[in-house]
Amino acid sequence: MPTSIVILAAGQGKRMHSDLPKVLQPLGGRCLLEHVVVTAAGLPDARLHVVYGHGGERVRQSLDHLDVEWIEQAEQLGTGHAVAQALPTIPDDDIVLVLYGDVPLVRAETMAALSAAADGALALLTTRLDDPAGYGRIVRDDAGAIVRIVEDKDATAAERALDEVNTGLMAAPAVLLRAWVDRLDADNAQREYYLTDVIAMAVAEGVTVTGITAPPDEVLGVNDRFQLSVAEAVLRERSAMALMTAGVTLRDPQRIDVRGELTCGRDVMIDVNCVFEGKVHLADGVHIGPNCILRDTTVGAGTEILPNSLLDGADIGASCRIGPFARLRPEARLADEVHVGNFVEVKKSDIGRGSKANHLTYIGDTSVGSGVNVGAGTITCNYDGVNKHRTVIGDGAFIGSDTQLVAPVTVGAGATVGAGSTITKDVPADELAISRARQTIVKGWKRPEKKRT
């Protein structure tokens, strides 16, 4: 049966104390709302409707790439009022699944089960809590059907002993939900239309109210910074478990952050305090040392990333050795068996097979051939204050330490550049280039001394 998914995302989130709308608060590399939308979009034959309000245009602009129908709730008059804004465009024969933009961790399987349970019935998502104090309790009959939700303050002692509580997520046939929502009133202290009031209507009409139970970590709502941190911890644990189940070795599952999409081959090892953002792929046998950050990067088989390295938008070949304290910036492309060592920065450059830059070097806007050795302290001077220029270093070239290559410049294949040189003109293949002052010894020279007072 077709499913129309209504995601309520109009709340302001005052307890966040933020200029950013609550549903745009970041969680694991995505905002809260995007987590819900992306998960829901995976359900078969589903149409998504997002009801937005506070910070509306900002919410729409931030998530404009998502395939949803945006529906404005100009006045925030409660959850029932929010659902009413979406119902006019939903066919009667659809199942309506109501989700919340600030409840980001509900799994696709749970959404599907809730939707399936609403065939001719009202289905509620519930959870069981060790301490349910303050929550509305789910009261079931002997057959397991839900007969009512009783608020904590109104519950008897026996009802307070119940540990099953309402989460607010529900599903129902559109034709039934439309009739119930039309009858909602705002006769309450908040003067709002509460969606949960439809439960009593369903029971009164003899419509079965079915409960689908989810674990508490799936239905965590995010209303403040602490709850956001709790959700982050749950997401981190899920990511770690999925990686280890797929065969990845994590030195400490509690000290990894996946803020995007991380895919791994066989026998990958990741040490502590590593962060993965955007799309990252680690091929077979990759080892990542502690305290590394990888963003939108691919790493070839057998490559080792040593501690405290930052890789952003890089494409790294097989059997490379990167770091420690290396920085690869966007469009850094390394062939197989390349070594990029400590305090080396590479930006918008290609480095050929087997080449090495092991210490204290900047390589920017450069094409480096294969088998090249770049000495410590080398700088490709690629920026003249207005434009960027390219450096070309041919196969087998040897660049001595403390060299400046002032682009545009080419060092030919097999050429050697002496240490301490500033190269401003092309160096022919297989030739030696030296650009430095002749050493002079001043005999008898004495270092100045401070005058005594």
MARKE-540723 format. One record per residue (C-alpha): x, y, z; residue in one letter. Coordinates in steps of 0.1 Angstrom, whole numbers, padded with zeros to 4 digits, always signed. Example, Ala and Ser with C-alpha at 12.3 -4.5 7.8 and 13.67 -1.06 7.14 Angstrom:
<pts>
+0123-0045+0078a;+0137-0011+0071s;
</pts>
This chain:
<pts>
+0000+0000+0000m;+0014+0035-0008p;+0028+0054+0022t;+0027+0091+0026s;+0052+0101+0052i;+0046+0133+0071v;+0076+0146+0090i;+0068+0173+0115l;+0097+0198+0116a;+0082+0232+0125a;+0094+0235+0161g;+0117+0263+0172q;+0138+0244+0197g;+0142+0271+0224k;+0161+0249+0247r;+0189+0247+0221m;+0197+0284+0227h;+0207+0286+0191s;+0200+0308+0160d;+0199+0276+0140l;+0165+0259+0138p;+0164+0228+0159k;+0159+0204+0130v;+0191+0218+0114l;+0213+0210+0144q;+0242+0187+0133p;+0243+0150+0142l;+0268+0126+0128g;+0276+0148+0097g;+0239+0155+0089r;+0213+0176+0104c;+0186+0160+0125l;+0159+0164+0098l;+0181+0149+0071e;+0186+0118+0091h;+0148+0113+0092v;+0143+0121+0056v;+0171+0099+0043v;+0159+0069+0063t;+0122+0074+0054a;+0131+0078+0017a;+0144+0042+0017g;+0109+0028+0023l;+0092+0014-0008p;+0065+0034-0026d;+0068+0063-0002a;+0061+0100-0007r;+0076+0124+0017l;+0060+0156+0031h;+0079+0179+0055v;+0059+0203+0075v;+0081+0233+0084y;+0077+0265+0103g;+0103+0282+0124h;+0133+0292+0103g;+0113+0279+0073g;+0132+0292+0043e;+0165+0283+0060r;+0153+0248+0065v;+0142+0245+0029r;+0174+0259+0015q;+0196+0237+0036s;+0178+0206+0025l;+0166+0216-0010d;+0185+0187-0025h;+0161+0162-0009l;+0131+0149-0028d;+0103+0160-0005v;+0071+0181-0006e;+0075+0212+0016w;+0044+0223+0035i;+0045+0255+0056e;+0028+0256+0090q;+0026+0294+0093a;+0012+0292+0129e;+0025+0265+0152q;-0008+0253+0168l;+0002+0218+0178g;+0010+0184+0162t;-0026+0178+0151g;-0026+0212+0133h;+0007+0203+0116a;-0005+0170+0103v;-0037+0188+0090a;-0015+0210+0068q;-0002+0179+0049a;-0034+0159+0046l;-0051+0178+0017p;-0025+0165-0008t;-0026+0129+0005i;-0049+0103-0013p;-0074+0085+0009d;-0060+0051+0001d;-0025+0059+0014d;-0012+0050+0048i;+0000+0081+0066v;+0032+0076+0087l;+0038+0105+0111v;+0075+0111+0120l;+0093+0139+0138y;+0123+0159+0126g;+0138+0159+0160d;+0136+0121+0165v;+0164+0112+0141p;+0174+0076+0150l;+0143+0056+0141v;+0155+0027+0119r;+0139+0020+0085a;+0127-0014+0097e;+0108+0002+0125t;+0092+0027+0102m;+0082-0001+0078a;+0067-0022+0106a;+0047+0008+0119l;+0034+0015+0085s;+0025-0022+0079a;+0006-0024+0112a;-0017+0005+0101a;-0036-0015+0075d;-0071-0008+0087g;-0059+0002+0121a;-0042+0030+0141l;-0006+0020+0148a;+0015+0036+0176l;+0052+0034+0182l;+0059+0027+0218t;+0090+0020+0239t;+0097+0006+0273r;+0117+0026+0299l;+0133+0015+0332d;+0120+0048+0346d;+0088+0059+0328p;+0080+0086+0353a;+0065+0116+0336g;+0055+0098+0304y;+0021+0088+0292g;+0016+0050+0299r;+0002+0026+0273i;-0027+0006+0286v;-0035-0026+0266r;-0064-0051+0269d;-0060-0088+0273d;-0057-0092+0236a;-0028-0068+0234g;-0047-0040+0217a;-0041-0005+0231i;-0072+0009+0248v;-0059+0042+0261r;-0029+0063+0270i;-0030+0076+0305v;-0009+0106+0316e;+0015+0101+0345d;-0004+0126+0367k;-0037+0108+0361d;-0025+0072+0364a;-0034+0048+0392t;-0007+0031+0411a;-0011+0000+0389a;-0009+0021+0357e;+0022+0039+0370r;+0039+0005+0373a;+0035+0001+0335l;+0068+0007+0317d;+0055+0010+0281e;+0051+0046+0270v;+0040+0066+0240n;+0066+0081+0216t;+0041+0102+0195g;+0050+0084+0162l;+0020+0068+0145m;+0005+0055+0113a;-0030+0052+0101a;-0051+0050+0069p;-0054+0085+0054a;-0092+0083+0052v;-0095+0076+0089l;-0068+0100+0100l;-0084+0128+0080r;-0117+0123+0097a;-0101+0122+0132w;-0079+0153+0126v;-0109+0173+0114d;-0126+0167+0148r;-0096+0178+0169l;-0102+0208+0191d;-0079+0231+0211a;-0098+0229+0244d;-0067+0226+0266n;-0043+0248+0285a;-0019+0252+0256q;-0047+0260+0231r;-0032+0235+0207e;-0045+0207+0186y;-0029+0174+0198y;-0024+0146+0174l;-0025+0120+0203t;-0062+0129+0208d;-0070+0107+0178v;-0062+0076+0198i;-0093+0081+0220a;-0114+0086+0188m;-0101+0054+0173a;-0109+0034+0204v;-0144+0050+0206a;-0151+0039+0170e;-0139+0004+0176g;-0108+0008+0154v;-0080-0014+0165t;-0050+0005+0180v;-0019-0015+0176t;+0014-0009+0193g;+0048-0015+0177i;+0076-0014+0203t;+0110+0000+0196a;+0141+0002+0219p;+0146+0035+0237p;+0177+0045+0217d;+0156+0046+0185e;+0131+0071+0198v;+0153+0096+0215l;+0140+0131+0210g;+0165+0159+0207v;+0154+0191+0225n;+0187+0204+0241d;+0224+0201+0238r;+0226+0172+0262f;+0201+0151+0243q;+0220+0159+0211l;+0251+0145+0227s;+0232+0113+0238v;+0220+0109+0202a;+0255+0114+0189e;+0267+0086+0212a;+0240+0062+0200v;+0249+0070+0164l;+0286+0065+0171r;+0279+0031+0187e;+0258+0020+0157r;+0285+0030+0133s;+0312+0012+0152a;+0291-0020+0155m;+0283-0020+0118a;+0320-0016+0109l;+0331-0043+0133m;+0304-0067+0120t;+0318-0061+0085a;+0352-0071+0097g;+0369-0038+0105v;+0392-0037+0136t;+0386-0008+0159l;+0411-0003+0186r;+0384+0013+0207d;+0348+0013+0194p;+0339+0042+0217q;+0365+0065+0201r;+0356+0067+0164i;+0333+0093+0148d;+0317+0086+0114v;+0301+0118+0102r;+0292+0106+0068g;+0297+0074+0048e;+0326+0051+0056l;+0331+0020+0035t;+0360-0005+0042c;+0376-0035+0025g;+0389-0065+0044r;+0414-0064+0072d;+0412-0026+0078v;+0424-0014+0112m;+0414+0020+0127i;+0431+0033+0158d;+0416+0056+0184v;+0401+0091+0180n;+0397+0090+0142c;+0370+0111+0124v;+0356+0103+0090f;+0335+0129+0072e;+0318+0129+0038g;+0324+0098+0017k;+0355+0079+0027v;+0366+0045+0013h;+0394+0024+0028l;+0405-0005+0006a;+0418-0039+0019d;+0445-0038+0045g;+0445-0001+0052v;+0457+0009+0086h;+0447+0043+0101i;+0468+0056+0131g;+0453+0075+0160p;+0440+0110+0158n;+0435+0112+0120c;+0408+0130+0101i;+0397+0118+0067l;+0372+0137+0046r;+0359+0128+0011d;+0390+0106+0006t;+0398+0072-0010t;+0427+0051+0003v;+0442+0023-0017g;+0450-0012-0005a;+0478-0017+0021g;+0483+0020+0027t;+0492+0032+0062e;+0481+0065+0075i;+0503+0074+0105l;+0491+0094+0135p;+0477+0130+0135n;+0473+0133+0097s;+0445+0152+0079l;+0433+0140+0045l;+0407+0161+0028d;+0395+0154-0008g;+0425+0132-0015a;+0429+0101-0037d;+0456+0078-0024i;+0470+0048-0041g;+0480+0014-0028a;+0509+0007-0004s;+0515+0044+0004c;+0528+0057+0037r;+0513+0090+0049i;+0523+0109+0080g;+0527+0114+0108p;+0514+0149+0109f;+0508+0150+0071a;+0481+0172+0054r;+0466+0162+0021l;+0443+0189+0007r;+0417+0187-0020p;+0428+0172-0054e;+0459+0156-0039a;+0464+0125-0060r;+0490+0099-0049l;+0499+0069-0070a;+0510+0036-0055d;+0540+0034-0031e;+0542+0071-0024v;+0557+0084+0009h;+0544+0117+0023v;+0560+0122+0057g;+0558+0144+0088n;+0548+0180+0083f;+0543+0176+0046v;+0514+0194+0028e;+0501+0184-0006v;+0475+0204-0025k;+0461+0200-0060k;+0490+0179-0070s;+0497+0145-0086d;+0526+0125-0072i;+0538+0095-0092g;+0546+0060-0082r;+0573+0055-0056g;+0580+0092-0051s;+0589+0105-0016k;+0585+0137+0003a;+0594+0127+0038n;+0599+0159+0058h;+0587+0195+0062l;+0576+0202+0026t;+0549+0220+0007y;+0538+0206-0027i;+0511+0227-0043g;+0498+0228-0079d;+0525+0204-0089t;+0529+0173-0112s;+0555+0150-0096v;+0567+0121-0117g;+0576+0086-0105s;+0607+0078-0084g;+0612+0114-0074v;+0629+0123-0041n;+0619+0157-0026v;+0642+0168+0002g;+0633+0183+0035a;+0622+0219+0035g;+0613+0220-0002t;+0586+0245-0012i;+0568+0248-0045t;+0562+0286-0047c;+0530+0284-0067n;+0513+0317-0059y;+0525+0351-0071d;+0499+0371-0051g;+0473+0370-0078v;+0475+0337-0098n;+0485+0301-0091k;+0512+0286-0113h;+0522+0250-0119r;+0554+0231-0112t;+0564+0200-0131v;+0590+0175-0117i;+0600+0147-0141g;+0605+0110-0134d;+0636+0102-0112g;+0644+0138-0103a;+0662+0145-0071f;+0653+0177-0052i;+0678+0187-0025g;+0667+0199+0009s;+0657+0236+0015d;+0649+0242-0022t;+0624+0267-0035q;+0608+0259-0069l;+0593+0292-0082v;+0565+0283-0106a;+0559+0281-0134p;+0590+0259-0137v;+0599+0224-0149t;+0626+0201-0135v;+0634+0175-0162g;+0635+0138-0157a;+0666+0126-0139g;+0677+0161-0130a;+0692+0170-0097t;+0687+0202-0078v;+0713+0210-0052g;+0703+0217-0016a;+0695+0253-0007g;+0687+0263-0043s;+0661+0288-0055t;+0650+0275-0090i;+0634+0301-0112t;+0642+0286-0146k;+0636+0252-0161d;+0662+0225-0153v;+0670+0202-0183p;+0667+0165-0179a;+0697+0147-0163d;+0714+0180-0154e;+0725+0195-0121l;+0711+0229-0110a;+0726+0248-0081i;+0716+0283-0071s;+0733+0295-0039r;+0760+0318-0028a;+0796+0305-0027r;+0807+0296+0009q;+0833+0320+0023t;+0854+0315+0054i;+0864+0347+0072v;+0896+0338+0091k;+0901+0353+0125g;+0865+0367+0128w;+0852+0370+0163k;+0817+0371+0175r;+0807+0405+0191p;+0806+0406+0229e;+0783+0427+0251k;+0800+0456+0269k;+0802+0452+0306r;+0788+0481+0326t;
</pts>
